[in-house]
Amino acid sequence: MNTDAQLTERDPSPTPDQGPEQGSRFARCRGWAATLYRRPATLLALCLAFVLLLSALVAQPFLIPSSSMESTLQIGDRVLVNKLAYRFGGAPARGDVVVFDGRGSFVHREQGENPVTGLLRGAGAALGLAPSAGTDYVKRVIGIGGDHVTCCDKRGRIEVNGKPVSEAYLHPGDAPSSVDFDIVVPQGRLWVMGDHRARSSDSRDHLGDPGGGTVPVGKVIGRADLITWPVGRWRTLGAPGAADRIPAAAGPRG
């Protein structure tokens, strides 16, 4: 038998053409990626959607709009707000810098906004390019649920559960408070104040409102963990060590 005459022509391609339904998963993914690469607008839209989803669920940049937290935070700083900090059983602690929704505690009326303007502002805020809603605030937690917070002792210091608070973060020249107060923070709420006490509208300004100036824990958006911009001010925002020395609340007063 002449075997040379019986040779069958081989397909030079690495894999037979089996149609789009039969192509390898890798080939399909590569083709999808190539399509995106040729369509930059689609790629940009997907990247933007991913960033917005990350901002909504995990961490959001927050533009500092006022001087109420100076010198810790300055106007124009961008801080990264950790939205998972209190999501899985954690709770705000004394000394934490938090961002919260002030509706129902600091804001008691609805603020009307054009829907289109609101959408654009929300997208800009999610990217850290614009201030967030006028109902969002950034303050420092001074007292948590059950704490007895008073001002001021004979040396002008705020006391929490009878312990004077060492507030090294205060803006130079500021007194701890020019307003006297004496409050037991309800469970599930927070007493918050700005570091620039002379320019901060905080819990002290809402003593006569429902909740006595305290903020519901459920309204906390997240904890400010990091200054990300400008580059020269990059640093973390840990709670001051003095907060650890404050005694636990004695419990409900009878």
C-alpha positions as CSV (number, residue, x, y, z in Angstrom):
1,M,0.0,0.0,0.0
2,N,1.3,3.4,-0.9
3,T,0.9,5.2,2.5
4,D,2.3,8.4,1.2
5,A,-0.8,8.9,-1.1
6,Q,-3.1,8.3,1.9
7,L,-1.9,11.4,4.0
8,T,-4.7,13.7,4.9
9,E,-4.1,17.5,4.8
10,R,-3.9,18.9,8.3
11,D,-5.6,22.1,9.5
12,P,-2.8,24.6,10.2
13,S,-4.9,26.5,12.7
14,P,-4.2,25.7,16.4
15,T,-7.8,24.7,17.1
16,P,-10.6,23.8,14.7
17,D,-13.2,26.4,14.0
18,Q,-16.1,25.2,16.1
19,G,-18.2,28.3,15.9
20,P,-18.8,31.1,18.5
21,E,-20.8,28.7,20.7
22,Q,-17.8,26.3,21.0
23,G,-14.9,28.8,21.4
24,S,-12.9,28.6,24.6
25,R,-13.8,30.8,27.6
26,F,-10.4,32.5,27.4
27,A,-10.9,33.4,23.7
28,R,-14.3,34.9,24.5
29,C,-12.9,36.9,27.4
30,R,-10.1,38.1,25.2
31,G,-12.5,39.1,22.5
32,W,-14.7,41.0,25.1
33,A,-11.6,42.8,26.5
34,A,-10.5,43.8,22.9
35,T,-14.0,45.2,22.3
36,L,-13.8,47.3,25.4
37,Y,-10.3,48.5,24.4
38,R,-11.7,49.7,21.1
39,R,-14.6,51.5,22.8
40,P,-13.0,53.8,25.4
41,A,-16.3,55.4,26.3
42,T,-17.7,52.0,27.4
43,L,-14.5,51.2,29.3
44,L,-14.7,54.6,31.0
45,A,-18.4,54.1,31.9
46,L,-17.6,50.7,33.5
47,C,-14.7,52.1,35.5
48,L,-16.9,54.9,36.7
49,A,-19.6,52.5,37.7
50,F,-17.1,50.4,39.7
51,V,-15.7,53.5,41.5
52,L,-19.2,54.6,42.4
53,L,-20.1,51.1,43.7
54,L,-16.9,51.1,45.8
55,S,-17.7,54.5,47.1
56,A,-21.3,53.5,48.0
57,L,-20.4,50.3,49.9
58,V,-16.8,50.3,51.0
59,A,-14.9,53.7,51.2
60,Q,-15.8,57.2,50.0
61,P,-13.6,60.2,49.6
62,F,-15.1,63.2,51.5
63,L,-14.3,66.8,50.7
64,I,-13.9,69.0,53.8
65,P,-16.0,72.1,53.2
66,S,-15.5,74.1,56.4
67,S,-13.0,75.0,59.1
68,S,-14.9,73.3,62.0
69,M,-12.3,70.5,62.3
70,E,-9.1,72.6,62.0
71,S,-6.3,72.1,62.5
72,T,-6.9,68.3,62.2
73,L,-8.7,68.8,58.9
74,Q,-8.5,71.9,56.7
75,I,-10.8,73.3,54.0
76,G,-10.2,71.4,50.8
77,D,-8.7,68.3,52.4
78,R,-10.0,64.9,51.1
79,V,-10.5,62.2,53.7
80,L,-11.2,58.6,53.0
81,V,-14.3,57.5,54.9
82,N,-14.3,53.9,55.9
83,K,-17.9,52.7,55.5
84,L,-17.1,49.2,56.8
85,A,-15.6,50.4,60.1
86,Y,-18.9,49.9,62.0
87,R,-20.7,47.6,59.6
88,F,-19.9,44.2,61.2
89,G,-20.5,44.7,64.9
90,G,-18.2,47.6,65.5
91,A,-19.4,50.9,67.0
92,P,-18.0,54.5,67.0
93,A,-15.6,55.0,69.9
94,R,-14.6,58.2,71.8
95,G,-12.0,60.1,69.7
96,D,-13.1,58.8,66.3
97,V,-13.6,61.3,63.5
98,V,-16.9,60.4,61.9
99,V,-19.0,61.6,59.0
100,F,-22.7,61.4,59.6
101,D,-26.1,62.4,58.1
102,G,-27.4,65.2,60.3
103,R,-31.0,64.9,59.3
104,G,-33.1,64.4,62.4
105,S,-30.4,65.7,64.8
106,F,-28.6,68.7,63.3
107,V,-31.1,69.3,60.4
108,H,-34.9,69.3,61.0
109,R,-36.2,70.3,57.7
110,E,-36.0,68.9,54.2
111,Q,-33.6,70.7,51.9
112,G,-35.1,70.9,48.4
113,E,-32.8,70.2,45.4
114,N,-33.2,69.9,41.7
115,P,-33.1,66.2,40.9
116,V,-30.5,66.6,38.1
117,T,-28.4,68.9,40.2
118,G,-28.6,66.4,43.1
119,L,-27.5,63.6,40.8
120,L,-24.5,65.4,39.5
121,R,-23.6,66.6,43.0
122,G,-23.9,63.1,44.4
123,A,-21.6,61.7,41.7
124,G,-19.1,64.4,42.3
125,A,-19.2,63.8,46.1
126,A,-18.8,60.1,45.6
127,L,-15.5,60.8,43.7
128,G,-14.4,63.4,46.2
129,L,-14.6,66.2,43.6
130,A,-17.4,68.1,45.2
131,P,-18.9,68.6,48.7
132,S,-21.4,66.1,49.8
133,A,-25.0,66.9,50.8
134,G,-25.4,69.9,53.0
135,T,-26.8,67.5,55.6
136,D,-23.5,65.6,56.0
137,Y,-21.2,66.6,58.8
138,V,-17.7,65.6,60.0
139,K,-17.1,65.8,63.8
140,R,-15.2,64.0,66.5
141,V,-16.9,61.6,68.9
142,I,-16.6,62.9,72.5
143,G,-19.3,60.8,74.2
144,I,-20.9,57.5,73.4
145,G,-24.2,55.9,74.7
146,G,-24.4,56.1,78.5
147,D,-21.5,58.6,78.9
148,H,-22.0,61.6,81.3
149,V,-20.4,64.5,79.4
150,T,-20.1,67.9,81.2
151,C,-18.4,71.2,80.7
152,C,-16.5,72.5,82.3
153,D,-14.4,71.7,85.3
154,K,-12.4,74.3,87.3
155,R,-9.6,74.2,84.7
156,G,-12.1,74.6,81.8
157,R,-11.8,71.0,80.6
158,I,-14.6,68.8,79.3
159,E,-15.2,65.8,81.6
160,V,-16.5,62.4,80.5
161,N,-17.7,60.1,83.3
162,G,-15.9,62.3,85.8
163,K,-12.6,62.1,83.9
164,P,-11.1,65.3,82.4
165,V,-10.4,64.9,78.7
166,S,-7.0,65.8,77.3
167,E,-7.7,67.3,73.9
168,A,-4.4,67.9,72.2
169,Y,-6.2,68.0,68.9
170,L,-8.0,71.3,69.7
171,H,-7.3,74.3,67.4
172,P,-4.6,76.5,69.0
173,G,-6.1,79.2,71.1
174,D,-9.5,77.5,71.4
175,A,-11.1,76.7,74.8
176,P,-12.7,73.3,75.1
177,S,-16.1,75.0,75.1
178,S,-17.6,78.5,75.6
179,V,-20.9,76.8,76.4
180,D,-21.7,75.0,79.6
181,F,-23.5,71.7,79.3
182,D,-24.3,68.6,81.3
183,I,-25.8,65.6,79.5
184,V,-26.0,61.8,79.7
185,V,-25.8,60.5,76.2
186,P,-28.7,58.2,75.4
187,Q,-27.9,54.7,74.3
188,G,-27.4,54.3,70.6
189,R,-26.4,58.0,70.2
190,L,-23.3,60.1,70.2
191,W,-22.1,63.5,71.5
192,V,-19.9,65.0,68.8
193,M,-17.9,68.2,68.6
194,G,-15.5,69.9,66.1
195,D,-11.9,70.4,66.9
196,H,-12.1,74.1,66.1
197,R,-14.5,74.8,68.9
198,A,-14.8,78.5,68.2
199,R,-16.1,77.8,64.7
200,S,-17.9,74.5,65.0
201,S,-21.6,74.1,65.0
202,D,-22.0,70.8,66.8
203,S,-23.9,69.0,69.6
204,R,-23.7,72.1,71.8
205,D,-25.8,74.1,69.3
206,H,-28.6,71.6,69.4
207,L,-29.1,71.0,73.1
208,G,-32.8,72.2,72.8
209,D,-33.5,69.9,69.8
210,P,-34.9,66.4,69.9
211,G,-32.1,64.1,71.1
212,G,-30.5,67.0,73.0
213,G,-27.8,67.5,70.4
214,T,-26.8,63.9,70.1
215,V,-26.6,61.9,66.8
216,P,-28.0,58.5,66.2
217,V,-25.3,55.8,65.6
218,G,-27.4,54.6,62.7
219,K,-26.9,57.9,60.9
220,V,-23.1,57.5,60.9
221,I,-21.9,57.1,57.3
222,G,-18.4,56.0,58.3
223,R,-15.1,56.7,60.1
224,A,-12.6,59.2,58.5
225,D,-9.4,57.1,58.5
226,L,-7.0,58.9,56.2
227,I,-6.2,62.3,54.6
228,T,-5.6,61.4,50.9
229,W,-5.2,64.9,49.5
230,P,-3.2,67.2,49.3
231,V,-0.2,64.8,49.1
232,G,1.7,66.9,51.6
233,R,-1.0,66.3,54.3
234,W,-1.2,62.6,53.8
235,R,-1.7,60.9,57.2
236,T,-3.9,58.6,59.1
237,L,-6.6,59.8,61.6
238,G,-6.4,57.4,64.5
239,A,-8.3,58.1,67.8
240,P,-6.2,59.9,70.4
241,G,-4.7,57.7,73.2
242,A,-6.3,59.9,75.8
243,A,-9.7,58.5,74.8
244,D,-8.6,55.1,76.1
245,R,-8.2,56.4,79.6
246,I,-11.8,57.6,80.0
247,P,-13.7,55.2,82.4
248,A,-16.7,53.3,81.3
249,A,-20.1,54.8,81.9
250,A,-21.5,54.1,85.4
251,G,-24.9,53.1,83.9
252,P,-28.3,54.8,84.1
253,R,-28.6,57.4,86.8
254,G,-31.4,56.8,89.2
